[in-house]
Every structure is written in C-alpha cells, then in structure tokens.
Amino acid sequence: MGQSGAEAAGSCHAAWFVGDSVVYSTNASGRWVTETVDTPEFGGGVTYSVAIAVDAQGKVHLAYDGTRRLRYAVKSAGAWTLTTVHDPGIPGYDVGDDISMDLDADGAIVTEPTDLQIAVPHKGFAWLEVETRGRAAHGSRPDEGRDL
C-alpha cells in the first residue's frame, strides 16, 4: 500500500514499499527521482502501510509500519532522519496495517488514523498486584466463600 501527495509549489511526492524497503519518489527537480528511505538494515523491515505528508516548508514526512513498529522519517537538507516512534515489544500488540498521518495547523505531526478528529482510544491494559484476605469461592457458589 502506498500514498502520494502534492505541495503548494506543484511538486508531486509518493511513498510505497518494495519488498522489505520503503521507497520515495518526487518530481521536485523537474524530473522523477526515486530513492530508498528505509530497509531492515536501518531498523525498517517489512512494511504494510505508509503515509506521507509535506509541510509548509516543503519537508517530506513519512510514517510507516516497519516490522510491526511505527517508524517515522523526515527529509531535511537532502537527508532522511529515521526514528522508531513505537516499538511495543509485546507479541500481538503492534501498530496495525492502516497508518495515517496529518499535519495540523501548527505543523505538528499526528500519526493517528483519525483525520484530526477526536476518537475513542483503545482500552489498553494494566498490571496490578493485589493482596486479599478471606476464602475464595466460585461465583456459582458464593456461600462457600468468606469476606474478611
């Protein structure tokens, strides 16, 4: 899955994945130029979704799923800066397959698939250690239990 965008100056930008790599193309110089942005060697990896945005200064921003981690890349002064934004490290808890990115009026990057709208977040999880007193019983036989 890839995504494209345009800036006020009329240049076109596109990002997609080829194999295990994130690829970016633009015609800002008057001809199409394509380059590899991220690969497994740089911490990227198999990518299922990529989002692109161009800010008011013409900087290109990419958000993508790099081996089930949320990765972010920005091109400034001709070079890409790559960052892992979220690395859950928990099997089965990943960034999903539909990454979206917007720039708000202040230029802040929003990497949520909400189109800058309020959305109900996931419930999450918590780890608790609880000490109780009494006698445990099954819910179908509460008379066998004892609260202290």
Contacts in CASP RR format, 6 or more apart in sequence:
PFRMAT RR
TARGET T0000
AUTHOR 0000-0000-0000
METHOD contacts of the structure
MODEL  1
MGQSGAEAAGSCHAAWFVGDSVVYSTNASGRWVTETVDTPEFGGGVTYSV
AIAVDAQGKVHLAYDGTRRLRYAVKSAGAWTLTTVHDPGIPGYDVGDDIS
MDLDADGAIVTEPTDLQIAVPHKGFAWLEVETRGRAAHGSRPDEGRDL
1 16 0 8 1.000
1 17 0 8 1.000
1 48 0 8 1.000
1 49 0 8 1.000
1 50 0 8 1.000
2 14 0 8 1.000
2 15 0 8 1.000
2 16 0 8 1.000
2 17 0 8 1.000
2 49 0 8 1.000
2 50 0 8 1.000
3 14 0 8 1.000
3 15 0 8 1.000
3 16 0 8 1.000
3 50 0 8 1.000
3 51 0 8 1.000
3 52 0 8 1.000
4 12 0 8 1.000
4 13 0 8 1.000
4 14 0 8 1.000
4 15 0 8 1.000
4 52 0 8 1.000
5 12 0 8 1.000
5 13 0 8 1.000
5 14 0 8 1.000
5 52 0 8 1.000
5 53 0 8 1.000
5 54 0 8 1.000
6 12 0 8 1.000
6 13 0 8 1.000
6 54 0 8 1.000
7 13 0 8 1.000
7 54 0 8 1.000
7 58 0 8 1.000
8 56 0 8 1.000
9 28 0 8 1.000
9 58 0 8 1.000
11 26 0 8 1.000
11 27 0 8 1.000
11 28 0 8 1.000
12 26 0 8 1.000
12 27 0 8 1.000
13 24 0 8 1.000
13 25 0 8 1.000
13 26 0 8 1.000
13 28 0 8 1.000
13 52 0 8 1.000
13 54 0 8 1.000
13 60 0 8 1.000
14 24 0 8 1.000
14 25 0 8 1.000
14 26 0 8 1.000
14 52 0 8 1.000
15 22 0 8 1.000
15 23 0 8 1.000
15 24 0 8 1.000
15 25 0 8 1.000
15 37 0 8 1.000
15 50 0 8 1.000
15 51 0 8 1.000
15 52 0 8 1.000
15 62 0 8 1.000
15 64 0 8 1.000
16 22 0 8 1.000
16 23 0 8 1.000
16 50 0 8 1.000
17 23 0 8 1.000
17 46 0 8 1.000
17 47 0 8 1.000
17 48 0 8 1.000
17 50 0 8 1.000
17 64 0 8 1.000
19 46 0 8 1.000
20 39 0 8 1.000
20 40 0 8 1.000
20 44 0 8 1.000
20 45 0 8 1.000
20 46 0 8 1.000
20 47 0 8 1.000
21 36 0 8 1.000
21 37 0 8 1.000
21 38 0 8 1.000
21 39 0 8 1.000
21 45 0 8 1.000
21 47 0 8 1.000
22 36 0 8 1.000
22 37 0 8 1.000
22 38 0 8 1.000
22 39 0 8 1.000
22 44 0 8 1.000
22 47 0 8 1.000
22 50 0 8 1.000
22 62 0 8 1.000
22 64 0 8 1.000
22 66 0 8 1.000
22 71 0 8 1.000
22 73 0 8 1.000
23 34 0 8 1.000
23 35 0 8 1.000
23 36 0 8 1.000
23 37 0 8 1.000
24 34 0 8 1.000
24 35 0 8 1.000
24 36 0 8 1.000
24 37 0 8 1.000
24 52 0 8 1.000
24 60 0 8 1.000
24 62 0 8 1.000
24 75 0 8 1.000
25 32 0 8 1.000
25 33 0 8 1.000
25 34 0 8 1.000
25 35 0 8 1.000
26 32 0 8 1.000
26 33 0 8 1.000
26 60 0 8 1.000
27 33 0 8 1.000
37 62 0 8 1.000
37 73 0 8 1.000
37 80 0 8 1.000
37 82 0 8 1.000
38 44 0 8 1.000
38 45 0 8 1.000
38 47 0 8 1.000
38 64 0 8 1.000
38 66 0 8 1.000
38 71 0 8 1.000
38 73 0 8 1.000
38 80 0 8 1.000
38 82 0 8 1.000
39 45 0 8 1.000
40 46 0 8 1.000
40 67 0 8 1.000
42 82 0 8 1.000
43 66 0 8 1.000
43 67 0 8 1.000
43 71 0 8 1.000
43 82 0 8 1.000
43 84 0 8 1.000
44 66 0 8 1.000
44 67 0 8 1.000
44 69 0 8 1.000
44 71 0 8 1.000
44 82 0 8 1.000
45 66 0 8 1.000
45 67 0 8 1.000
46 66 0 8 1.000
46 67 0 8 1.000
47 64 0 8 1.000
47 65 0 8 1.000
47 66 0 8 1.000
48 65 0 8 1.000
48 96 0 8 1.000
48 97 0 8 1.000
49 64 0 8 1.000
49 65 0 8 1.000
49 96 0 8 1.000
49 97 0 8 1.000
49 98 0 8 1.000
49 99 0 8 1.000
50 62 0 8 1.000
50 63 0 8 1.000
50 64 0 8 1.000
50 65 0 8 1.000
50 99 0 8 1.000
51 62 0 8 1.000
51 63 0 8 1.000
51 64 0 8 1.000
51 99 0 8 1.000
51 100 0 8 1.000
51 101 0 8 1.000
51 111 0 8 1.000
52 60 0 8 1.000
52 61 0 8 1.000
52 62 0 8 1.000
52 101 0 8 1.000
53 60 0 8 1.000
53 61 0 8 1.000
53 101 0 8 1.000
53 102 0 8 1.000
53 103 0 8 1.000
53 109 0 8 1.000
54 60 0 8 1.000
54 61 0 8 1.000
55 61 0 8 1.000
55 103 0 8 1.000
55 107 0 8 1.000
56 107 0 8 1.000
59 74 0 8 1.000
59 75 0 8 1.000
59 76 0 8 1.000
60 74 0 8 1.000
60 75 0 8 1.000
61 72 0 8 1.000
61 73 0 8 1.000
61 74 0 8 1.000
61 101 0 8 1.000
61 103 0 8 1.000
61 109 0 8 1.000
62 72 0 8 1.000
62 73 0 8 1.000
62 74 0 8 1.000
62 101 0 8 1.000
63 70 0 8 1.000
63 71 0 8 1.000
63 72 0 8 1.000
63 85 0 8 1.000
63 99 0 8 1.000
63 100 0 8 1.000
63 101 0 8 1.000
63 109 0 8 1.000
63 111 0 8 1.000
64 70 0 8 1.000
64 71 0 8 1.000
64 73 0 8 1.000
64 99 0 8 1.000
65 71 0 8 1.000
65 94 0 8 1.000
65 95 0 8 1.000
65 96 0 8 1.000
65 97 0 8 1.000
65 99 0 8 1.000
68 88 0 8 1.000
68 92 0 8 1.000
68 94 0 8 1.000
68 95 0 8 1.000
68 96 0 8 1.000
69 84 0 8 1.000
69 85 0 8 1.000
69 86 0 8 1.000
69 87 0 8 1.000
69 88 0 8 1.000
69 94 0 8 1.000
69 95 0 8 1.000
70 84 0 8 1.000
70 85 0 8 1.000
70 86 0 8 1.000
70 87 0 8 1.000
70 95 0 8 1.000
70 99 0 8 1.000
70 111 0 8 1.000
71 82 0 8 1.000
71 83 0 8 1.000
71 84 0 8 1.000
71 85 0 8 1.000
72 82 0 8 1.000
72 83 0 8 1.000
72 84 0 8 1.000
72 85 0 8 1.000
72 109 0 8 1.000
72 111 0 8 1.000
73 80 0 8 1.000
73 81 0 8 1.000
73 82 0 8 1.000
73 83 0 8 1.000
74 80 0 8 1.000
74 81 0 8 1.000
75 81 0 8 1.000
85 111 0 8 1.000
86 95 0 8 1.000
88 94 0 8 1.000
88 95 0 8 1.000
98 113 0 8 1.000
99 111 0 8 1.000
99 113 0 8 1.000
100 111 0 8 1.000
100 112 0 8 1.000
100 113 0 8 1.000
100 114 0 8 1.000
100 115 0 8 1.000
101 109 0 8 1.000
101 110 0 8 1.000
101 111 0 8 1.000
102 109 0 8 1.000
102 110 0 8 1.000
102 115 0 8 1.000
102 116 0 8 1.000
103 109 0 8 1.000
103 110 0 8 1.000
104 110 0 8 1.000
104 116 0 8 1.000
110 116 0 8 1.000
112 119 0 8 1.000
133 148 0 8 1.000
134 145 0 8 1.000
134 146 0 8 1.000
134 147 0 8 1.000
134 148 0 8 1.000
135 144 0 8 1.000
135 145 0 8 1.000
135 146 0 8 1.000
136 145 0 8 1.000
137 143 0 8 1.000
137 144 0 8 1.000
137 145 0 8 1.000
137 146 0 8 1.000
138 144 0 8 1.000
END
